[in-house]
Amino acid sequence: MSWKHTFLIVTGCALTGMVLGGLFGFASGKVTPDFFRHIIPWQDVEPVGVATFFGATSGVVLGGGLGCFSILIEFVLKWRKKEHAAGPR
Protein backbone atom coordinates (compact mmCIF):
# COMPACT_ATOMS: atom_id res chain seq x y z
CA MET A 1 0.00 0.00 0.00
CA SER A 2 1.44 3.35 -1.00
CA TRP A 3 1.54 6.46 1.16
CA LYS A 4 -0.73 8.20 -1.32
CA HIS A 5 -3.40 5.52 -0.89
CA THR A 6 -3.08 5.69 2.91
CA PHE A 7 -3.33 9.48 2.89
CA LEU A 8 -6.40 9.43 0.65
CA ILE A 9 -8.20 6.86 2.80
CA VAL A 10 -7.58 8.68 6.09
CA THR A 11 -8.37 12.09 4.59
CA GLY A 12 -11.55 10.81 2.96
CA CYS A 13 -12.73 9.23 6.20
CA ALA A 14 -11.97 12.42 8.15
CA LEU A 15 -13.84 14.60 5.65
CA THR A 16 -16.80 12.23 5.61
CA GLY A 17 -16.83 12.28 9.41
CA MET A 18 -16.71 16.08 9.36
CA VAL A 19 -19.72 16.30 7.07
CA LEU A 20 -21.75 13.75 9.01
CA GLY A 21 -20.79 15.24 12.39
CA GLY A 22 -21.58 18.75 11.18
CA LEU A 23 -24.97 17.65 9.88
CA PHE A 24 -25.73 15.89 13.13
CA GLY A 25 -24.63 18.93 15.15
CA PHE A 26 -26.70 21.26 12.99
CA ALA A 27 -29.77 19.06 13.33
CA SER A 28 -29.37 18.66 17.08
CA GLY A 29 -28.79 22.41 17.48
CA LYS A 30 -31.98 23.12 15.56
CA VAL A 31 -34.06 20.55 17.44
CA THR A 32 -32.85 21.33 20.96
CA PRO A 33 -31.23 24.78 21.11
CA ASP A 34 -31.95 25.11 24.84
CA PHE A 35 -29.78 22.09 25.59
CA PHE A 36 -26.73 23.78 24.07
CA ARG A 37 -27.44 27.05 25.87
CA HIS A 38 -26.82 25.19 29.13
CA ILE A 39 -23.56 23.64 27.91
CA ILE A 40 -21.82 26.69 26.47
CA PRO A 41 -20.74 29.35 28.97
CA TRP A 42 -20.94 32.17 26.40
CA GLN A 43 -24.39 33.60 25.96
CA ASP A 44 -23.63 35.58 22.80
CA VAL A 45 -22.86 32.46 20.72
CA GLU A 46 -25.48 30.85 18.52
CA PRO A 47 -26.30 27.35 19.88
CA VAL A 48 -26.73 25.93 16.37
CA GLY A 49 -23.28 27.17 15.37
CA VAL A 50 -21.64 25.72 18.46
CA ALA A 51 -23.37 22.37 17.96
CA THR A 52 -22.32 22.31 14.29
CA PHE A 53 -18.72 23.18 15.16
CA PHE A 54 -18.41 20.58 17.90
CA GLY A 55 -20.12 17.96 15.74
CA ALA A 56 -17.78 18.62 12.81
CA THR A 57 -14.71 18.63 15.06
CA SER A 58 -15.70 15.34 16.66
CA GLY A 59 -16.47 13.91 13.23
CA VAL A 60 -12.97 14.74 11.96
CA VAL A 61 -11.33 13.06 14.95
CA LEU A 62 -13.54 9.97 14.87
CA GLY A 63 -13.55 9.67 11.08
CA GLY A 64 -9.76 9.99 10.90
CA GLY A 65 -9.42 7.41 13.65
CA LEU A 66 -11.70 5.06 11.76
CA GLY A 67 -9.61 5.57 8.63
CA CYS A 68 -6.42 4.76 10.56
CA PHE A 69 -8.08 1.67 11.99
CA SER A 70 -9.06 0.50 8.51
CA ILE A 71 -5.45 0.94 7.35
CA LEU A 72 -4.28 -1.12 10.33
CA ILE A 73 -6.78 -3.89 9.58
CA GLU A 74 -5.77 -3.96 5.92
CA PHE A 75 -2.09 -4.16 6.92
CA VAL A 76 -2.73 -7.07 9.29
CA LEU A 77 -4.83 -8.95 6.73
CA LYS A 78 -2.17 -8.56 4.03
CA TRP A 79 0.54 -9.62 6.49
CA ARG A 80 -1.39 -12.75 7.50
CA LYS A 81 -2.16 -13.58 3.87
CA LYS A 82 1.52 -13.31 3.02
CA GLU A 83 2.41 -15.47 6.03
CA HIS A 84 -0.06 -18.19 5.02
CA ALA A 85 1.08 -18.08 1.39
CA ALA A 86 4.63 -18.97 2.48
CA GLY A 87 3.33 -22.25 3.95
CA PRO A 88 4.07 -23.97 7.24
CA ARG A 89 7.59 -23.81 8.62
Residue pairs with C-beta under 8 A, 6 or more apart in sequence:
1 71
1 74
1 75
1 78
6 71
9 67
9 70
9 71
10 64
10 67
10 68
10 71
11 67
12 67
13 63
13 64
13 66
13 67
13 70
14 60
14 63
14 64
14 67
15 60
15 63
16 63
17 59
17 60
17 61
17 62
17 63
17 64
17 66
18 56
18 59
18 60
18 63
19 56
19 59
20 59
20 63
21 55
21 56
21 57
21 58
21 59
21 60
21 62
21 63
22 52
22 55
22 56
22 59
23 55
24 55
24 59
25 51
25 52
25 53
25 54
25 55
25 56
26 48
26 51
26 52
26 55
28 35
28 36
28 51
28 55
29 36
29 47
29 48
29 49
29 50
29 51
29 52
30 48
33 47
33 48
34 47
35 47
36 47
36 48
36 50
36 51
37 43
37 47
39 50
40 47
40 50
